[in-house]
Amino acid sequence: QVTLVESGGGLVQSGGSLTLSCSVSGGPFTIYAMGWYRQPLGQQREMVALYVNGGSTFLPDGLEDRYTFSRDDARNAVALRIDDLQVEDAAVYFCYMDDREYGRTYWGKGTLVSVSS
């Protein structure tokens, strides 16, 4: 019933920018946490950006200079803007949502970000 709809991935030249967007479709749901994970080829999936109900947001060290994480409560959506794209940014990015009230977690199907150098 609940689906995370992702968009914004693609092939971008190094130094360029893109914005990943994710919104929740269907329901019912209550968002406790929502954000982005990524999985580079041959590596484990890792958290990129996450907000938790109550206003807390998380962004790993080393990403804050080029990554901008935002949320749109009215649209049940989150976005991740990546500036000055580098090869190391390339990965499959997955939208994530935690619904604590209903005891469920949800993942988007993943959107591929490729960077050409």
C-alpha positions in Angstrom: 0.0 0.0 0.0 2.9 2.3 0.7 5.4 3.1 -2.1 8.4 5.4 -2.1 8.6 7.2 -5.5 12.1 8.3 -6.4 13.3 10.6 -9.2 16.2 12.6 -10.3 18.9 10.1 -10.9 20.9 10.0 -14.1 24.2 10.6 -15.8 25.9 13.8 -14.9 29.3 15.3 -15.7 31.7 15.7 -12.9 31.3 19.2 -11.4 27.6 19.2 -12.2 24.6 19.0 -9.9 21.4 17.0 -9.5 18.6 16.7 -7.1 17.1 13.5 -6.0 13.5 13.6 -4.9 11.3 11.0 -3.0 7.7 11.1 -2.0 5.5 8.7 -0.2 2.6 7.3 -2.2 -0.4 5.3 -0.8 -1.0 4.7 2.8 -1.8 4.7 5.6 1.5 5.7 7.1 3.1 7.9 9.7 6.6 9.1 9.0 9.0 8.7 11.8 12.2 8.9 9.8 12.9 9.5 6.1 15.9 10.0 4.0 18.5 8.6 1.6 20.9 5.7 1.6 23.3 4.8 -1.2 25.1 1.7 -2.4 28.2 2.1 -4.6 29.1 -0.9 -6.7 30.7 -3.5 -4.6 30.1 -1.7 -1.3 27.5 -1.9 1.5 24.5 0.3 1.6 25.2 3.4 3.7 23.2 6.2 5.1 23.6 9.5 3.3 21.0 11.8 4.9 18.2 11.2 7.3 15.7 13.2 9.4 13.9 11.9 12.4 10.6 13.0 13.7 11.2 16.0 16.0 13.4 17.9 13.6 16.7 16.1 13.9 18.7 15.6 10.7 21.8 13.7 10.0 24.5 14.1 7.3 27.8 12.3 7.5 31.0 14.2 7.7 32.6 15.0 4.4 29.2 15.4 2.6 27.9 18.6 4.1 29.9 20.8 1.8 28.3 19.5 -1.4 25.1 17.7 -0.2 21.9 19.6 0.8 19.1 17.6 2.4 15.6 19.0 2.7 12.1 17.9 3.5 8.7 18.9 2.5 6.2 17.8 5.1 3.2 18.9 3.0 4.1 16.5 0.3 5.6 13.8 2.5 8.8 14.2 0.5 12.5 14.6 0.9 15.1 15.8 -1.5 18.9 15.6 -1.8 20.8 18.0 -3.8 24.3 17.1 -4.8 26.6 19.8 -6.0 30.0 19.6 -7.7 29.4 15.9 -8.4 32.4 13.7 -8.2 33.0 10.1 -9.3 32.8 8.9 -5.7 29.2 10.1 -5.5 28.2 7.5 -8.1 25.9 4.9 -6.6 22.4 3.6 -6.5 20.5 5.9 -4.1 17.6 4.5 -2.2 14.9 6.4 -0.5 14.1 5.2 3.0 11.1 5.7 5.3 10.5 4.4 8.8 7.0 4.1 10.0 7.3 3.4 13.7 3.6 3.7 14.4 2.8 0.9 12.0 6.1 -0.9 12.7 7.3 -0.9 9.1 10.2 0.3 7.0 10.0 1.1 3.3 12.6 1.3 0.6 12.4 2.9 -2.8 13.5 0.8 -5.8 16.7 2.8 -6.1 17.7 5.5 -8.6 21.2 5.3 -10.2 23.5 8.3 -10.1 26.3 8.1 -12.6 29.1 10.6 -12.9 31.3 11.0 -16.0 34.8 12.4 -15.6 
